[in-house]
Amino acid sequence: MSGYQAPILIMTGLSFANKWYSDKQIDLKIPVAGGVAYVLAALLSEIPGAEPIVTGIAWVALAAAVVVPMANGGKSILSPLLSLANG
């Protein structure tokens, strides 16, 4: 895998696992949204010269998903890891 594929798949997997861990229930909207993002990135990367831009956007989105608390009551993906580390 190269380019935009890895960060989108990692972001989708981490978000899905975080939601599952936090709420103890499976939310299938996350993999569907990840699939839509993957298809959109694939379409946009076909524009000549756009693949590096799409790749950069995908990596920035992954960094934001890991650090910024968005869902789960204001918890980021790092929150469960930090709570496990702190005991």
N, CA, C and O atoms as a GROMACS GRO file, in nm:
protein
  348
    1MET      N    1   0.083  -0.118   0.000
    1MET     CA    2   0.000   0.000   0.000
    1MET      C    3   0.088   0.124   0.000
    1MET      O    4   0.195   0.128   0.061
    2SER      N    5   0.041   0.221  -0.069
    2SER     CA    6   0.114   0.347  -0.070
    2SER      C    7   0.016   0.462  -0.083
    2SER      O    8  -0.103   0.442  -0.106
    3GLY      N    9   0.069   0.579  -0.069
    3GLY     CA   10  -0.015   0.696  -0.089
    3GLY      C   11  -0.123   0.711   0.016
    3GLY      O   12  -0.097   0.704   0.136
    4TYR      N   13  -0.244   0.732  -0.031
    4TYR     CA   14  -0.357   0.762   0.056
    4TYR      C   15  -0.418   0.639   0.121
    4TYR      O   16  -0.491   0.652   0.220
    5GLN      N   17  -0.391   0.519   0.070
    5GLN     CA   18  -0.460   0.399   0.118
    5GLN      C   19  -0.431   0.369   0.265
    5GLN      O   20  -0.523   0.347   0.344
    6ALA      N   21  -0.305   0.369   0.301
    6ALA     CA   22  -0.267   0.332   0.438
    6ALA      C   23  -0.330   0.424   0.544
    6ALA      O   24  -0.390   0.374   0.638
    7PRO      N   25  -0.317   0.557   0.531
    7PRO     CA   26  -0.374   0.640   0.637
    7PRO      C   27  -0.526   0.629   0.647
    7PRO      O   28  -0.581   0.637   0.757
    8ILE      N   29  -0.595   0.611   0.534
    8ILE     CA   30  -0.740   0.598   0.541
    8ILE      C   31  -0.780   0.468   0.609
    8ILE      O   32  -0.870   0.467   0.693
    9LEU      N   33  -0.713   0.359   0.575
    9LEU     CA   34  -0.745   0.231   0.638
    9LEU      C   35  -0.709   0.230   0.786
    9LEU      O   36  -0.783   0.176   0.868
   10ILE      N   37  -0.596   0.289   0.821
   10ILE     CA   38  -0.555   0.297   0.962
   10ILE      C   39  -0.654   0.383   1.041
   10ILE      O   40  -0.695   0.346   1.151
   11MET      N   41  -0.691   0.498   0.984
   11MET     CA   42  -0.786   0.587   1.053
   11MET      C   43  -0.920   0.518   1.074
   11MET      O   44  -0.980   0.530   1.181
   12THR      N   45  -0.967   0.446   0.972
   12THR     CA   46  -1.095   0.377   0.983
   12THR      C   47  -1.088   0.268   1.090
   12THR      O   48  -1.178   0.255   1.173
   13GLY      N   49  -0.981   0.189   1.087
   13GLY     CA   50  -0.966   0.082   1.186
   13GLY      C   51  -0.954   0.134   1.328
   13GLY      O   52  -1.016   0.080   1.420
   14LEU      N   53  -0.874   0.238   1.347
   14LEU     CA   54  -0.857   0.295   1.481
   14LEU      C   55  -0.987   0.357   1.532
   14LEU      O   56  -1.022   0.340   1.649
   15SER      N   57  -1.057   0.428   1.446
   15SER     CA   58  -1.183   0.489   1.488
   15SER      C   59  -1.287   0.383   1.523
   15SER      O   60  -1.360   0.397   1.622
   16PHE      N   61  -1.294   0.278   1.442
   16PHE     CA   62  -1.388   0.169   1.469
   16PHE      C   63  -1.356   0.100   1.600
   16PHE      O   64  -1.446   0.074   1.681
   17ALA      N   65  -1.228   0.070   1.622
   17ALA     CA   66  -1.188   0.002   1.746
   17ALA      C   67  -1.211   0.092   1.867
   17ALA      O   68  -1.252   0.044   1.972
   18ASN      N   69  -1.183   0.220   1.854
   18ASN     CA   70  -1.204   0.314   1.965
   18ASN      C   71  -1.351   0.323   2.002
   18ASN      O   72  -1.385   0.320   2.121
   19LYS      N   73  -1.437   0.334   1.904
   19LYS     CA   74  -1.581   0.341   1.929
   19LYS      C   75  -1.631   0.212   1.993
   19LYS      O   76  -1.712   0.215   2.086
   20TRP      N   77  -1.583   0.100   1.944
   20TRP     CA   78  -1.622  -0.031   1.996
   20TRP      C   79  -1.574  -0.046   2.141
   20TRP      O   80  -1.648  -0.095   2.226
   21TYR      N   81  -1.451  -0.005   2.167
   21TYR     CA   82  -1.395  -0.014   2.302
   21TYR      C   83  -1.469   0.078   2.399
   21TYR      O   84  -1.497   0.039   2.513
   22SER      N   85  -1.500   0.199   2.354
   22SER     CA   86  -1.563   0.297   2.442
   22SER      C   87  -1.709   0.267   2.471
   22SER      O   88  -1.755   0.278   2.585
   23ASP      N   89  -1.784   0.227   2.367
   23ASP     CA   90  -1.928   0.208   2.382
   23ASP      C   91  -1.969   0.063   2.398
   23ASP      O   92  -2.085   0.034   2.428
   24LYS      N   93  -1.877  -0.029   2.380
   24LYS     CA   94  -1.904  -0.173   2.390
   24LYS      C   95  -2.012  -0.220   2.291
   24LYS      O   96  -2.083  -0.317   2.316
   25GLN      N   97  -2.022  -0.149   2.177
   25GLN     CA   98  -2.113  -0.193   2.071
   25GLN      C   99  -2.053  -0.156   1.936
   25GLN      O  100  -1.977  -0.060   1.924
   26ILE      N  101  -2.089  -0.232   1.835
   26ILE     CA  102  -2.033  -0.213   1.702
   26ILE      C  103  -2.112  -0.105   1.628
   26ILE      O  104  -2.235  -0.108   1.625
   27ASP      N  105  -2.041  -0.010   1.570
   27ASP     CA  106  -2.102   0.098   1.492
   27ASP      C  107  -2.054   0.084   1.348
   27ASP      O  108  -1.940   0.117   1.316
   28LEU      N  109  -2.141   0.036   1.261
   28LEU     CA  110  -2.103   0.010   1.122
   28LEU      C  111  -2.097   0.137   1.037
   28LEU      O  112  -2.056   0.130   0.921
   29LYS      N  113  -2.137   0.250   1.092
   29LYS     CA  114  -2.127   0.375   1.016
   29LYS      C  115  -1.981   0.412   0.992
   29LYS      O  116  -1.949   0.475   0.891
   30ILE      N  117  -1.893   0.375   1.083
   30ILE     CA  118  -1.752   0.411   1.070
   30ILE      C  119  -1.686   0.340   0.952
   30ILE      O  120  -1.622   0.406   0.871
   31PRO      N  121  -1.700   0.206   0.938
   31PRO     CA  122  -1.641   0.142   0.819
   31PRO      C  123  -1.704   0.191   0.688
   31PRO      O  124  -1.635   0.201   0.586
   32VAL      N  125  -1.834   0.220   0.691
   32VAL     CA  126  -1.898   0.273   0.570
   32VAL      C  127  -1.839   0.409   0.534
   32VAL      O  128  -1.809   0.435   0.418
   33ALA      N  129  -1.823   0.496   0.634
   33ALA     CA  130  -1.763   0.627   0.609
   33ALA      C  131  -1.618   0.613   0.561
   33ALA      O  132  -1.574   0.690   0.475
   34GLY      N  133  -1.546   0.517   0.617
   34GLY     CA  134  -1.409   0.492   0.571
   34GLY      C  135  -1.406   0.445   0.427
   34GLY      O  136  -1.317   0.484   0.351
   35GLY      N  137  -1.501   0.361   0.390
   35GLY     CA  138  -1.510   0.316   0.251
   35GLY      C  139  -1.541   0.430   0.156
   35GLY      O  140  -1.485   0.438   0.047
   36VAL      N  141  -1.632   0.517   0.197
   36VAL     CA  142  -1.664   0.634   0.114
   36VAL      C  143  -1.542   0.724   0.100
   36VAL      O  144  -1.513   0.772  -0.010
   37ALA      N  145  -1.471   0.747   0.209
   37ALA     CA  146  -1.349   0.829   0.203
   37ALA      C  147  -1.245   0.765   0.112
   37ALA      O  148  -1.177   0.835   0.037
   38TYR      N  149  -1.233   0.633   0.118
   38TYR     CA  150  -1.137   0.562   0.034
   38TYR      C  151  -1.172   0.578  -0.114
   38TYR      O  152  -1.085   0.606  -0.196
   39VAL      N  153  -1.299   0.562  -0.147
   39VAL     CA  154  -1.342   0.575  -0.287
   39VAL      C  155  -1.323   0.718  -0.336
   39VAL      O  156  -1.277   0.740  -0.448
   40LEU      N  157  -1.358   0.817  -0.254
   40LEU     CA  158  -1.338   0.956  -0.293
   40LEU      C  159  -1.190   0.988  -0.314
   40LEU      O  160  -1.154   1.058  -0.408
   41ALA      N  161  -1.106   0.937  -0.225
   41ALA     CA  162  -0.962   0.960  -0.240
   41ALA      C  163  -0.911   0.893  -0.368
   41ALA      O  164  -0.827   0.948  -0.438
   42ALA      N  165  -0.961   0.773  -0.397
   42ALA     CA  166  -0.919   0.704  -0.519
   42ALA      C  167  -0.961   0.783  -0.642
   42ALA      O  168  -0.884   0.794  -0.738
   43LEU      N  169  -1.082   0.837  -0.641
   43LEU     CA  170  -1.127   0.916  -0.755
   43LEU      C  171  -1.047   1.045  -0.771
   43LEU      O  172  -1.006   1.081  -0.881
   44LEU      N  173  -1.025   1.113  -0.659
   44LEU     CA  174  -0.950   1.239  -0.666
   44LEU      C  175  -0.804   1.218  -0.704
   44LEU      O  176  -0.744   1.303  -0.769
   45SER      N  177  -0.746   1.105  -0.665
   45SER     CA  178  -0.605   1.081  -0.696
   45SER      C  179  -0.583   1.053  -0.844
   45SER      O  180  -0.469   1.056  -0.891
   46GLU      N  181  -0.690   1.026  -0.918
   46GLU     CA  182  -0.677   1.004  -1.062
   46GLU      C  183  -0.660   1.135  -1.139
   46GLU      O  184  -0.621   1.132  -1.256
   47ILE      N  185  -0.687   1.247  -1.076
   47ILE     CA  186  -0.662   1.376  -1.140
   47ILE      C  187  -0.511   1.392  -1.152
   47ILE      O  188  -0.440   1.374  -1.052
   48PRO      N  189  -0.460   1.426  -1.269
   48PRO     CA  190  -0.315   1.440  -1.285
   48PRO      C  191  -0.254   1.538  -1.184
   48PRO      O  192  -0.296   1.653  -1.174
   49GLY      N  193  -0.156   1.490  -1.111
   49GLY     CA  194  -0.085   1.572  -1.014
   49GLY      C  195  -0.153   1.583  -0.878
   49GLY      O  196  -0.102   1.652  -0.790
   50ALA      N  197  -0.266   1.518  -0.860
   50ALA     CA  198  -0.340   1.535  -0.735
   50ALA      C  199  -0.307   1.430  -0.630
   50ALA      O  200  -0.342   1.447  -0.514
   51GLU      N  201  -0.240   1.322  -0.668
   51GLU     CA  202  -0.215   1.215  -0.570
   51GLU      C  203  -0.134   1.262  -0.450
   51GLU      O  204  -0.167   1.224  -0.338
   52PRO      N  205  -0.028   1.342  -0.466
   52PRO     CA  206   0.044   1.389  -0.346
   52PRO      C  207  -0.044   1.475  -0.254
   52PRO      O  208  -0.028   1.472  -0.132
   53ILE      N  209  -0.134   1.550  -0.313
   53ILE     CA  210  -0.223   1.634  -0.232
   53ILE      C  211  -0.322   1.547  -0.155
   53ILE      O  212  -0.345   1.570  -0.036
   54VAL      N  213  -0.379   1.448  -0.223
   54VAL     CA  214  -0.473   1.357  -0.158
   54VAL      C  215  -0.402   1.279  -0.048
   54VAL      O  216  -0.459   1.257   0.060
   55THR      N  217  -0.280   1.237  -0.073
   55THR     CA  218  -0.202   1.165   0.028
   55THR      C  219  -0.176   1.252   0.150
   55THR      O  220  -0.190   1.206   0.263
   56GLY      N  221  -0.140   1.377   0.128
   56GLY     CA  222  -0.117   1.469   0.239
   56GLY      C  223  -0.243   1.492   0.321
   56GLY      O  224  -0.238   1.495   0.444
   57ILE      N  225  -0.356   1.508   0.253
   57ILE     CA  226  -0.483   1.527   0.324
   57ILE      C  227  -0.516   1.404   0.407
   57ILE      O  228  -0.563   1.416   0.520
   58ALA      N  229  -0.490   1.285   0.352
   58ALA     CA  230  -0.519   1.161   0.424
   58ALA      C  231  -0.433   1.150   0.550
   58ALA      O  232  -0.483   1.110   0.655
   59TRP      N  233  -0.305   1.186   0.542
   59TRP     CA  234  -0.218   1.178   0.660
   59TRP      C  235  -0.256   1.282   0.765
   59TRP      O  236  -0.251   1.254   0.885
   60VAL      N  237  -0.294   1.401   0.721
   60VAL     CA  238  -0.339   1.503   0.816
   60VAL      C  239  -0.469   1.459   0.884
   60VAL      O  240  -0.487   1.481   1.004
   61ALA      N  241  -0.559   1.398   0.807
   61ALA     CA  242  -0.684   1.348   0.866
   61ALA      C  243  -0.656   1.239   0.969
   61ALA      O  244  -0.721   1.234   1.073
   62LEU      N  245  -0.560   1.152   0.941
   62LEU     CA  246  -0.523   1.048   1.039
   62LEU      C  247  -0.468   1.111   1.166
   62LEU      O  248  -0.507   1.073   1.276
   63ALA      N  249  -0.379   1.207   1.151
   63ALA     CA  250  -0.323   1.273   1.270
   63ALA      C  251  -0.432   1.342   1.350
   63ALA      O  252  -0.431   1.336   1.473
   64ALA      N  253  -0.525   1.406   1.282
   64ALA     CA  254  -0.634   1.474   1.352
   64ALA      C  255  -0.725   1.374   1.423
   64ALA      O  256  -0.769   1.399   1.535
   65ALA      N  257  -0.753   1.261   1.358
   65ALA     CA  258  -0.841   1.160   1.419
   65ALA      C  259  -0.777   1.099   1.543
   65ALA      O  260  -0.847   1.062   1.637
   66VAL      N  261  -0.646   1.090   1.545
   66VAL     CA  262  -0.578   1.030   1.660
   66VAL      C  263  -0.571   1.128   1.777
   66VAL      O  264  -0.586   1.088   1.892
   67VAL      N  265  -0.549   1.254   1.749
   67VAL     CA  266  -0.522   1.351   1.855
   67VAL      C  267  -0.647   1.426   1.901
   67VAL      O  268  -0.665   1.447   2.021
   68VAL      N  269  -0.731   1.466   1.809
   68VAL     CA  270  -0.843   1.555   1.842
   68VAL      C  271  -0.962   1.474   1.894
   68VAL      O  272  -1.004   1.379   1.828
   69PRO      N  273  -1.015   1.511   2.010
   69PRO     CA  274  -1.135   1.442   2.059
   69PRO      C  275  -1.258   1.485   1.979
   69PRO      O  276  -1.296   1.601   1.980
   70MET      N  277  -1.320   1.389   1.908
   70MET     CA  278  -1.433   1.422   1.824
   70MET      C  279  -1.562   1.358   1.874
   70MET      O  280  -1.662   1.427   1.892
   71ALA      N  281  -1.559   1.230   1.896
   71ALA     CA  282  -1.680   1.158   1.936
   71ALA      C  283  -1.654   1.093   2.072
   71ALA      O  284  -1.555   1.124   2.139
   72ASN      N  285  -1.741   1.004   2.111
   72ASN     CA  286  -1.725   0.928   2.235
   72ASN      C  287  -1.716   1.019   2.357
   72ASN      O  288  -1.633   0.996   2.445
   73GLY      N  289  -1.798   1.120   2.361
   73GLY     CA  290  -1.798   1.207   2.478
   73GLY      C  291  -1.674   1.292   2.490
   73GLY      O  292  -1.632   1.323   2.601
   74GLY      N  293  -1.614   1.329   2.379
   74GLY     CA  294  -1.496   1.413   2.381
   74GLY      C  295  -1.368   1.339   2.406
   74GLY      O  296  -1.270   1.398   2.452
   75LYS      N  297  -1.365   1.209   2.375
   75LYS     CA  298  -1.243   1.130   2.392
   75LYS      C  299  -1.175   1.112   2.257
   75LYS      O  300  -1.241   1.086   2.156
   76SER      N  301  -1.044   1.124   2.256
   76SER     CA  302  -0.970   1.097   2.134
   76SER      C  303  -0.933   0.950   2.130
   76SER      O  304  -0.958   0.877   2.226
   77ILE      N  305  -0.875   0.906   2.020
   77ILE     CA  306  -0.829   0.768   2.010
   77ILE      C  307  -0.723   0.739   2.115
   77ILE      O  308  -0.709   0.625   2.161
   78LEU      N  309  -0.648   0.841   2.153
   78LEU     CA  310  -0.544   0.822   2.253
   78LEU      C  311  -0.598   0.807   2.394
   78LEU      O  312  -0.529   0.755   2.481
   79SER      N  313  -0.721   0.850   2.419
   79SER     CA  314  -0.777   0.847   2.555
   79SER      C  315  -0.781   0.707   2.616
   79SER      O  316  -0.738   0.691   2.730
   80PRO      N  317  -0.832   0.603   2.545
   80PRO     CA  318  -0.830   0.470   2.606
   80PRO      C  319  -0.688   0.419   2.631
   80PRO      O  320  -0.663   0.350   2.730
   81LEU      N  321  -0.596   0.453   2.541
   81LEU     CA  322  -0.459   0.410   2.561
   81LEU      C  323  -0.398   0.477   2.683
   81LEU      O  324  -0.326   0.413   2.760
   82LEU      N  325  -0.425   0.605   2.700
   82LEU     CA  326  -0.373   0.676   2.815
   82LEU      C  327  -0.436   0.626   2.945
   82LEU      O  328  -0.367   0.617   3.047
   83SER      N  329  -0.564   0.593   2.943
   83SER     CA  330  -0.628   0.542   3.065
   83SER      C  331  -0.574   0.402   3.099
   83SER      O  332  -0.560   0.369   3.216
   84LEU      N  333  -0.543   0.321   2.998
   84LEU     CA  334  -0.483   0.190   3.025
   84LEU      C  335  -0.342   0.205   3.081
   84LEU      O  336  -0.302   0.130   3.170
   85ALA      N  337  -0.268   0.302   3.029
   85ALA     CA  338  -0.131   0.324   3.075
   85ALA      C  339  -0.128   0.376   3.218
   85ALA      O  340  -0.039   0.342   3.295
   86ASN      N  341  -0.227   0.458   3.253
   86ASN     CA  342  -0.231   0.515   3.388
   86ASN      C  343  -0.291   0.422   3.490
   86ASN      O  344  -0.280   0.446   3.610
   87GLY      N  345  -0.354   0.317   3.444
   87GLY     CA  346  -0.408   0.217   3.536
   87GLY      C  347  -0.542   0.246   3.576
   87GLY      O  348  -0.601   0.171   3.654
   0.00000   0.00000   0.00000
